[in-house]
Amino acid sequence: MSVEATPRADGRDAPDRDVVDRDVVDPVRVTHLLRDALEAAFAPAGGFGGLSAAWPRGPLLDSVTTLLVRDERGRPRGVVQCSASRAAGADDLVRREVERGAAARAALDPRLADAVLEPLAVLDDGDRTYAAYPLCKGLPVARWRWVAARARLRGPLLDWLFEATRLTRHEPSPDEVARDFVRPLEALARDPRLSAELRAGARTALVRLESGRWRPSLTLSHGDLWRGNVLRWPAAPWWRRRPPALPFVLIDWRGSRVRGHGLRDLLHLGDSLRAPARLLRRELERHCWVRGCAIDDARGHLLAGLGAAGLDLGCFEPRQWVLGAEAAWAQLAEVLEG
């Protein structure tokens, strides 16, 4: 029996539960469909031995299914991401990940682009998109290993983010100012769900923008840059012709924008890596310097990014967006005032 459909954050009706339950990816069917492509892609890694379920898909219509690729000896070598069925009305998040990852790589120089994990194969059967990726290592969970990895990767990650910001910085056109700054800030300023302090910050940013005292910029933004989307290369990256230029690789680019707001990435990454406030303050000063704005205008950049996200939530829960916006605003205040 199906449950009653409820509205999604993007205004579309949420699917009946039985519609989601029926949209199941069969590893046997996917193996048959992708065998030739996977045999070619994973030949240097001990061959293609088959697919098995890795992580179950989430409860949302758009959720992605991940299958584990094993070699001929049964060792895990990669993953295949499978989009939800477009026939069921789902957004193709796998295709979006592939396309936006490619756009991010194209916007960066070869060294910085090494941080964007590239698919080994991409196929479309008319209803779903499938993307195969090599298996990289997540950051350690054990406390002492995590502390060591954090100390080793924090500097390179923050440097990568600064260089990516410097390289991709653009002056927005008048239309982009209106769309990416004025409209999001106006939406925040009148949103009753947000705190008075955040709404006042949005109004202040609008005043500075309209007076010309703040000249905003657009940069590459990842959109969800935290430790869970930071991976390490395996000991022998068998699919590459040259050694990696960086000690890490970043995944989950589906929410990225080449001309985005960016500053939220710094705060989110810094919080995830337990960066002290004084270090984040120095990084914030570097980012504002390369953007050509006063450090106080970091508030405007952050709020515009939060407002833009609030205007395009997709299936993201509105309450979670409100909580995230307030947390980011409080974090920035702590960095600026600390």
Secondary structure in CASP SS format (residue, H / E / C, confidence):
PFRMAT SS
TARGET T0000
AUTHOR 0000-0000-0000
METHOD secondary structure of the structure
MODEL  1
M C 1.00
S C 1.00
V C 1.00
E C 1.00
A C 1.00
T C 1.00
P E 1.00
R C 1.00
A C 1.00
D C 1.00
G C 1.00
R C 1.00
D E 1.00
A C 1.00
P C 1.00
D C 1.00
R H 1.00
D H 1.00
V H 1.00
V H 1.00
D H 1.00
R H 1.00
D C 1.00
V C 1.00
V C 1.00
D C 1.00
P H 1.00
V H 1.00
R H 1.00
V H 1.00
T H 1.00
H H 1.00
L H 1.00
L H 1.00
R H 1.00
D H 1.00
A H 1.00
L H 1.00
E H 1.00
A H 1.00
A H 1.00
F C 1.00
A H 1.00
P H 1.00
A H 1.00
G C 1.00
G C 1.00
F C 1.00
G C 1.00
G E 1.00
L E 1.00
S E 1.00
A E 1.00
A E 1.00
W E 1.00
P C 1.00
R C 1.00
G C 1.00
P C 1.00
L C 1.00
L C 1.00
D C 1.00
S C 1.00
V C 1.00
T E 1.00
T E 1.00
L E 1.00
L E 1.00
V E 1.00
R E 1.00
D C 1.00
E C 1.00
R C 1.00
G C 1.00
R C 1.00
P E 1.00
R E 1.00
G E 1.00
V E 1.00
V E 1.00
Q E 1.00
C E 1.00
S C 1.00
A C 1.00
S C 1.00
R H 1.00
A H 1.00
A H 1.00
G C 1.00
A C 1.00
D C 1.00
D C 1.00
L H 1.00
V H 1.00
R H 1.00
R H 1.00
E H 1.00
V H 1.00
E H 1.00
R H 1.00
G H 1.00
A H 1.00
A H 1.00
A H 1.00
R H 1.00
A H 1.00
A H 1.00
L C 1.00
D C 1.00
P H 1.00
R H 1.00
L H 1.00
A H 1.00
D C 1.00
A C 1.00
V E 1.00
L C 1.00
E C 1.00
P C 1.00
L C 1.00
A E 1.00
V E 1.00
L E 1.00
D E 1.00
D C 1.00
G C 1.00
D C 1.00
R C 1.00
T E 1.00
Y E 1.00
A E 1.00
A E 1.00
Y E 1.00
P E 1.00
L C 1.00
C C 1.00
K E 1.00
G E 1.00
L C 1.00
P C 1.00
V C 1.00
A C 1.00
R H 1.00
W H 1.00
R H 1.00
W H 1.00
V H 1.00
A H 1.00
A H 1.00
R H 1.00
A H 1.00
R H 1.00
L H 1.00
R H 1.00
G H 1.00
P H 1.00
L H 1.00
L H 1.00
D H 1.00
W H 1.00
L H 1.00
F H 1.00
E H 1.00
A H 1.00
T H 1.00
R H 1.00
L H 1.00
T H 1.00
R C 1.00
H E 1.00
E C 1.00
P C 1.00
S C 1.00
P H 1.00
D H 1.00
E H 1.00
V H 1.00
A H 1.00
R H 1.00
D H 1.00
F H 1.00
V H 1.00
R H 1.00
P H 1.00
L H 1.00
E H 1.00
A H 1.00
L H 1.00
A H 1.00
R C 1.00
D C 1.00
P C 1.00
R C 1.00
L C 1.00
S C 1.00
A H 1.00
E H 1.00
L H 1.00
R H 1.00
A H 1.00
G H 1.00
A H 1.00
R H 1.00
T H 1.00
A H 1.00
L H 1.00
V H 1.00
R H 1.00
L H 1.00
E H 1.00
S H 1.00
G C 1.00
R C 1.00
W C 1.00
R C 1.00
P C 1.00
S C 1.00
L E 1.00
T E 1.00
L E 1.00
S E 1.00
H C 1.00
G C 1.00
D C 1.00
L C 1.00
W C 1.00
R H 1.00
G H 1.00
N H 1.00
V E 1.00
L E 1.00
R E 1.00
W C 1.00
P C 1.00
A C 1.00
A C 1.00
P C 1.00
W C 1.00
W C 1.00
R C 1.00
R C 1.00
R C 1.00
P C 1.00
P C 1.00
A C 1.00
L C 1.00
P C 1.00
F C 1.00
V E 1.00
L E 1.00
I C 1.00
D C 1.00
W C 1.00
R C 1.00
G C 1.00
S C 1.00
R E 1.00
V E 1.00
R E 1.00
G E 1.00
H C 1.00
G C 1.00
L H 1.00
R H 1.00
D H 1.00
L H 1.00
L H 1.00
H H 1.00
L H 1.00
G H 1.00
D H 1.00
S H 1.00
L C 1.00
R C 1.00
A C 1.00
P C 1.00
A H 1.00
R H 1.00
L H 1.00
L H 1.00
R H 1.00
R H 1.00
E H 1.00
L H 1.00
E H 1.00
R H 1.00
H H 1.00
C H 1.00
W H 1.00
V H 1.00
R H 1.00
G C 1.00
C C 1.00
A C 1.00
I H 1.00
D H 1.00
D H 1.00
A H 1.00
R H 1.00
G H 1.00
H H 1.00
L H 1.00
L H 1.00
A H 1.00
G H 1.00
L H 1.00
G H 1.00
A H 1.00
A H 1.00
G H 1.00
L H 1.00
D C 1.00
L C 1.00
G C 1.00
C C 1.00
F C 1.00
E C 1.00
P H 1.00
R H 1.00
Q H 1.00
W H 1.00
V H 1.00
L H 1.00
G H 1.00
A H 1.00
E H 1.00
A H 1.00
A H 1.00
W H 1.00
A H 1.00
Q H 1.00
L H 1.00
A H 1.00
E H 1.00
V H 1.00
L H 1.00
E H 1.00
G C 1.00
END
